[in-house]
Amino acid sequence: MSQSHNIPLTVLMPAYNTGLYIREAIQSILDQTFIDFEFIIINDGSKDNTLDVIRTFSDPRIKIIDQQNKGLIDTLNEGIKIAKGDIIARMDADDICYPERLEIEYNFLVENSDYVLVGSEADVIDKDGNYLMHLSPVGHTHEEIEERIDIKCPFIHPSVMFRKSAVIAAGLYPKNALTFEDHLLWKKLLKYGRICNLPETLLKARFNPESVTIDEKWRGGEFVELRRKALSNGIVAEDDAKRLKEIIQSQNFATYKQASYYAMVGKKYLWNNPNGKLARKHFAEAIRHYPKNPESYILYMFSFLPAAWRVGLYKSFKK
């Protein structure tokens, strides 16, 4: 690209210890039908071969930043600040974009200047790339999202595309909203324009044990309440931020994260993609990694019920 070229879009991908998955994630961006973008990949102090994998790509659109570990929130905010595109697409280093994702979302924002944020639906895969379920957000229209945003995060984070200026005006990703920084930012963006999810499926979102994401039920009731309070107030109080950090630090060890991963996948095989045998296999792994969580034992036994009963009870509970 020439110095005078006006870059319309930045793809922002932070990466930490994703050597097993990042090659496929990068290639899915390079294979997009929309080609006019810069691709910022930030290696956030990975201790595996993540950086080596990134460096095997020679596409001129890629800009590699190698830094000491700063954490996801600081890394995202720094990436937004240096982005040359007026529009930024988020991407995680373990997910896979369908080929038309960037084109569809970019054209939507160009054609709808009153929108500052757009997301999509996704397919969920496990660490090995096996299909688990289809994931639809809790709302698609601006009005649906505005009504439900305090109940559940309305966007699949690595599916979103947003206007840089609006996110900066909203204060970027809030540093104290650990693990729900995206949810709080989306709520703040309601003040700056309209937001929506497109009905298209544009992403494969991967569950994997190395992910920083842990099922909220495994975080515990205190974490859930602190999160609810922050979303309601639009800010995380200093004392609450301190307690959130303590809770997360007490849980972010390898066996706990592995157990949470296997429990999450097991649940998908209970009712989203019913397979009792695979559900029991995953709950058994959750129990092996962290035998102190009683839910894994209960759900393991629940998996012996006929699939129709399990799905029916789940749907009744969700109503």
C-alpha positions as CSV (number, residue, x, y, z in Angstrom):
1,M,0.0,0.0,0.0
2,S,1.3,3.5,-0.8
3,Q,1.8,6.1,1.8
4,S,-1.1,8.1,0.4
5,H,-3.5,5.2,0.5
6,N,-6.5,5.8,2.8
7,I,-7.0,2.6,4.7
8,P,-10.8,2.1,5.2
9,L,-10.6,-0.8,7.6
10,T,-8.4,-2.1,10.4
11,V,-8.6,-5.7,11.6
12,L,-7.4,-5.9,15.2
13,M,-6.3,-9.3,16.6
14,P,-4.6,-9.6,20.0
15,A,-2.9,-12.9,20.6
16,Y,-1.6,-14.7,23.7
17,N,-0.5,-18.3,23.7
18,T,-2.6,-19.2,20.7
19,G,0.0,-21.1,18.7
20,L,-2.3,-24.0,18.2
21,Y,-5.0,-21.9,16.4
22,I,-3.6,-18.6,15.1
23,R,-2.5,-19.8,11.7
24,E,-6.1,-20.7,10.8
25,A,-7.4,-17.5,12.3
26,I,-4.9,-15.3,10.3
27,Q,-5.6,-17.2,7.0
28,S,-9.3,-16.7,7.4
29,I,-8.7,-12.9,7.4
30,L,-6.4,-13.0,4.4
31,D,-8.9,-15.1,2.5
32,Q,-11.7,-12.5,2.9
33,T,-13.6,-11.2,-0.2
34,F,-13.0,-7.7,1.1
35,I,-9.2,-7.0,0.7
36,D,-8.6,-3.4,1.4
37,F,-7.5,-3.4,5.1
38,E,-4.6,-3.3,7.4
39,F,-4.2,-6.3,9.8
40,I,-2.8,-5.4,13.2
41,I,-1.7,-8.5,15.1
42,I,-0.4,-7.9,18.6
43,N,1.5,-10.7,20.3
44,D,0.9,-10.0,24.0
45,G,3.9,-11.7,25.5
46,S,3.1,-15.2,24.4
47,K,5.1,-18.0,26.0
48,D,4.5,-20.5,23.2
49,N,5.2,-20.4,19.4
50,T,2.5,-17.8,18.7
51,L,5.0,-15.2,17.4
52,D,6.8,-17.7,15.2
53,V,3.5,-18.7,13.6
54,I,2.6,-15.1,12.9
55,R,6.0,-14.4,11.3
56,T,5.4,-17.2,8.7
57,F,3.0,-14.9,7.0
58,S,4.4,-12.3,4.5
59,D,1.2,-10.5,3.5
60,P,2.0,-6.7,3.3
61,R,-1.3,-5.9,5.0
62,I,-0.1,-7.5,8.3
63,K,1.5,-5.3,10.9
64,I,3.0,-7.3,13.8
65,I,3.5,-5.8,17.2
66,D,5.4,-7.8,19.7
67,Q,5.2,-6.6,23.3
68,Q,5.6,-7.7,26.9
69,N,2.3,-9.0,28.4
70,K,-0.1,-6.2,29.1
71,G,-3.4,-8.1,29.2
72,L,-6.3,-8.1,26.8
73,I,-7.9,-4.7,27.7
74,D,-4.7,-2.6,27.5
75,T,-3.7,-4.5,24.3
76,L,-7.1,-3.8,22.6
77,N,-7.1,-0.1,23.6
78,E,-3.5,0.4,22.3
79,G,-4.5,-1.3,19.0
80,I,-7.5,0.9,18.6
81,K,-5.4,4.0,19.1
82,I,-2.8,3.1,16.4
83,A,-5.4,1.8,13.9
84,K,-5.4,3.7,10.6
85,G,-8.9,2.6,9.6
86,D,-11.9,4.6,10.6
87,I,-13.7,1.3,11.0
88,I,-12.2,-1.5,13.1
89,A,-13.1,-5.2,13.0
90,R,-12.3,-7.3,16.1
91,M,-10.9,-10.8,15.6
92,D,-9.7,-13.3,18.1
93,A,-6.6,-15.4,17.4
94,D,-8.4,-18.8,17.9
95,D,-11.5,-18.1,15.8
96,I,-12.3,-18.4,12.1
97,C,-14.0,-15.9,9.8
98,Y,-16.3,-17.0,7.0
99,P,-15.0,-15.4,3.7
100,E,-17.6,-12.6,3.4
101,R,-17.6,-11.4,7.0
102,L,-15.6,-8.2,6.5
103,E,-17.4,-7.3,3.3
104,I,-20.9,-7.7,4.7
105,E,-20.2,-5.8,8.0
106,Y,-18.2,-3.0,6.3
107,N,-20.8,-2.4,3.7
108,F,-23.5,-2.3,6.4
109,L,-21.6,0.5,8.3
110,V,-20.9,2.4,5.1
111,E,-24.5,2.3,4.1
112,N,-25.9,3.0,7.6
113,S,-24.0,6.0,9.0
114,D,-26.1,6.2,12.1
115,Y,-24.8,2.8,13.3
116,V,-21.6,2.6,15.3
117,L,-21.4,-1.1,16.0
118,V,-22.5,-4.2,14.2
119,G,-22.1,-7.9,15.0
120,S,-23.3,-11.2,13.7
121,E,-24.4,-14.8,14.5
122,A,-21.8,-17.5,14.8
123,D,-21.1,-21.2,14.7
124,V,-19.4,-22.6,17.8
125,I,-16.6,-25.1,17.5
126,D,-14.5,-27.0,20.1
127,K,-10.7,-26.9,20.4
128,D,-10.4,-29.5,17.6
129,G,-12.7,-27.6,15.2
130,N,-15.7,-29.9,15.7
131,Y,-19.1,-28.2,15.4
132,L,-20.9,-27.7,18.7
133,M,-23.9,-25.5,18.1
134,H,-25.2,-22.3,16.4
135,L,-25.0,-19.2,18.5
136,S,-27.5,-16.4,18.1
137,P,-27.2,-13.2,20.1
138,V,-29.9,-12.1,22.5
139,G,-31.0,-9.4,20.2
140,H,-30.6,-8.3,16.6
141,T,-32.2,-4.8,16.2
142,H,-31.1,-1.8,18.2
143,E,-34.3,-1.8,20.1
144,E,-34.0,-5.5,21.1
145,I,-30.4,-5.0,22.2
146,E,-31.2,-1.9,24.2
147,E,-34.0,-3.7,26.0
148,R,-31.9,-6.8,26.9
149,I,-28.3,-5.4,27.3
150,D,-28.4,-5.5,31.1
151,I,-29.4,-9.1,31.1
152,K,-26.8,-10.7,28.8
153,C,-24.0,-9.5,26.6
154,P,-25.7,-8.9,23.2
155,F,-22.7,-9.3,21.0
156,I,-20.3,-12.2,20.1
157,H,-17.1,-10.2,20.7
158,P,-14.9,-11.4,17.8
159,S,-17.8,-10.9,15.3
160,V,-18.0,-7.2,15.9
161,M,-17.0,-4.2,13.7
162,F,-17.2,-0.6,15.0
163,R,-16.4,3.0,14.3
164,K,-13.1,4.0,15.9
165,S,-14.3,7.5,16.7
166,A,-17.3,6.2,18.7
167,V,-15.3,3.8,20.7
168,I,-12.7,6.4,21.6
169,A,-15.6,8.8,22.6
170,A,-17.0,6.1,24.8
171,G,-13.8,5.8,26.6
172,L,-12.4,2.6,25.0
173,Y,-12.6,-0.7,26.7
174,P,-13.0,0.0,30.5
175,K,-9.9,-1.3,32.3
176,N,-11.7,-2.4,35.5
177,A,-14.4,-4.4,33.8
178,L,-12.3,-7.6,33.9
179,T,-13.7,-10.3,31.6
180,F,-16.8,-8.2,30.7
181,E,-15.0,-5.2,29.2
182,D,-16.8,-5.7,25.9
183,H,-20.2,-5.8,27.5
184,L,-19.7,-2.6,29.3
185,L,-18.3,-0.9,26.2
186,W,-21.3,-1.9,24.1
187,K,-23.6,-0.3,26.7
188,K,-21.6,2.9,26.6
189,L,-21.8,3.0,22.8
190,L,-25.6,3.3,23.0
191,K,-25.0,7.0,23.7
192,Y,-23.2,7.4,20.4
193,G,-25.3,5.7,17.8
194,R,-27.3,2.7,16.9
195,I,-26.1,-0.9,17.2
196,C,-27.3,-4.2,15.8
197,N,-26.5,-7.8,15.0
198,L,-26.9,-9.0,11.4
199,P,-28.8,-12.3,10.9
200,E,-25.9,-13.8,8.9
201,T,-23.5,-16.4,10.4
202,L,-20.1,-14.8,9.7
203,L,-17.8,-16.5,12.3
204,K,-16.7,-19.8,13.8
205,A,-16.2,-19.0,17.5
206,R,-13.9,-21.5,19.2
207,F,-14.1,-22.8,22.7
208,N,-10.7,-23.9,24.0
209,P,-9.1,-24.6,27.3
210,E,-6.4,-21.9,26.8
211,S,-9.1,-19.2,26.4
212,V,-9.4,-16.5,29.1
213,T,-13.1,-17.1,29.1
214,I,-14.6,-19.1,32.0
215,D,-18.3,-19.9,32.3
216,E,-19.8,-17.3,34.6
217,K,-21.5,-19.9,36.7
218,W,-18.0,-21.2,37.5
219,R,-17.0,-17.7,38.6
220,G,-19.6,-17.8,41.3
221,G,-22.5,-15.6,42.6
222,E,-20.3,-12.8,43.9
223,F,-18.7,-12.2,40.5
224,V,-22.1,-12.3,38.8
225,E,-23.5,-9.7,41.2
226,L,-20.5,-7.4,40.8
227,R,-20.8,-7.6,37.0
228,R,-24.6,-6.9,37.2
229,K,-23.9,-3.8,39.4
230,A,-21.2,-2.5,37.1
231,L,-23.5,-2.8,34.0
232,S,-26.3,-1.1,35.9
233,N,-24.1,1.8,37.0
234,G,-22.1,2.0,33.8
235,I,-18.8,1.9,35.8
236,V,-16.9,-0.4,38.0
237,A,-16.2,1.1,41.5
238,E,-12.6,0.8,42.7
239,D,-13.5,-1.6,45.6
240,D,-15.5,-3.8,43.2
241,A,-12.6,-3.8,40.7
242,K,-10.2,-5.0,43.4
243,R,-12.6,-7.8,44.4
244,L,-13.2,-8.8,40.8
245,K,-9.4,-9.1,40.3
246,E,-9.1,-11.2,43.4
247,I,-11.9,-13.6,42.3
248,I,-10.4,-14.0,38.8
249,Q,-6.8,-14.5,40.1
250,S,-8.1,-17.2,42.4
251,Q,-9.6,-19.1,39.4
252,N,-7.2,-18.5,36.5
253,F,-5.1,-21.6,37.0
254,A,-4.8,-24.3,34.4
255,T,-6.8,-27.1,35.9
256,Y,-9.8,-24.8,36.7
257,K,-9.8,-23.4,33.2
258,Q,-9.5,-26.9,31.7
259,A,-12.5,-28.1,33.8
260,S,-14.5,-25.0,32.8
261,Y,-13.9,-25.7,29.2
262,Y,-14.9,-29.4,29.3
263,A,-18.0,-28.5,31.3
264,M,-19.0,-25.8,28.8
265,V,-18.6,-28.3,25.9
266,G,-20.5,-31.0,27.9
267,K,-23.5,-28.7,28.2
268,K,-23.6,-28.2,24.5
269,Y,-23.8,-31.9,24.0
270,L,-26.6,-32.1,26.6
271,W,-29.1,-30.0,24.8
272,N,-27.7,-27.8,22.0
273,N,-26.2,-30.7,20.0
274,P,-27.6,-33.7,21.9
275,N,-25.2,-36.6,22.4
276,G,-25.2,-38.2,25.8
277,K,-22.0,-40.2,25.3
278,L,-20.0,-37.1,24.3
279,A,-21.6,-35.1,27.1
280,R,-20.5,-37.7,29.7
281,K,-17.0,-37.8,28.2
282,H,-16.6,-34.0,28.7
283,F,-18.1,-33.9,32.1
284,A,-15.8,-36.8,33.2
285,E,-12.9,-34.6,32.0
286,A,-14.2,-31.6,33.9
287,I,-14.4,-33.8,37.1
288,R,-10.9,-35.1,36.5
289,H,-9.4,-31.6,36.2
290,Y,-11.4,-30.1,39.1
291,P,-13.4,-32.6,41.2
292,K,-14.7,-29.9,43.6
293,N,-17.5,-28.6,41.4
294,P,-20.7,-30.5,42.2
295,E,-22.4,-29.3,39.0
296,S,-20.3,-31.5,36.8
297,Y,-21.4,-34.6,38.7
298,I,-25.1,-33.6,38.5
299,L,-24.9,-32.9,34.7
300,Y,-23.0,-36.2,34.2
301,M,-25.9,-38.1,35.7
302,F,-28.4,-35.8,33.8
303,S,-26.8,-37.0,30.5
304,F,-28.3,-40.5,31.0
305,L,-31.8,-39.1,30.4
306,P,-33.2,-39.4,26.9
307,A,-32.2,-36.6,24.6
308,A,-35.8,-35.4,24.0
309,W,-36.3,-35.1,27.8
310,R,-33.1,-33.2,28.3
311,V,-33.8,-30.8,25.5
312,G,-37.4,-30.3,26.7
313,L,-36.4,-29.6,30.2
314,Y,-33.8,-27.1,29.0
315,K,-36.2,-25.3,26.8
316,S,-38.8,-25.1,29.6
317,F,-36.2,-23.7,32.0
318,K,-35.0,-21.1,29.5
319,K,-38.6,-19.7,29.0
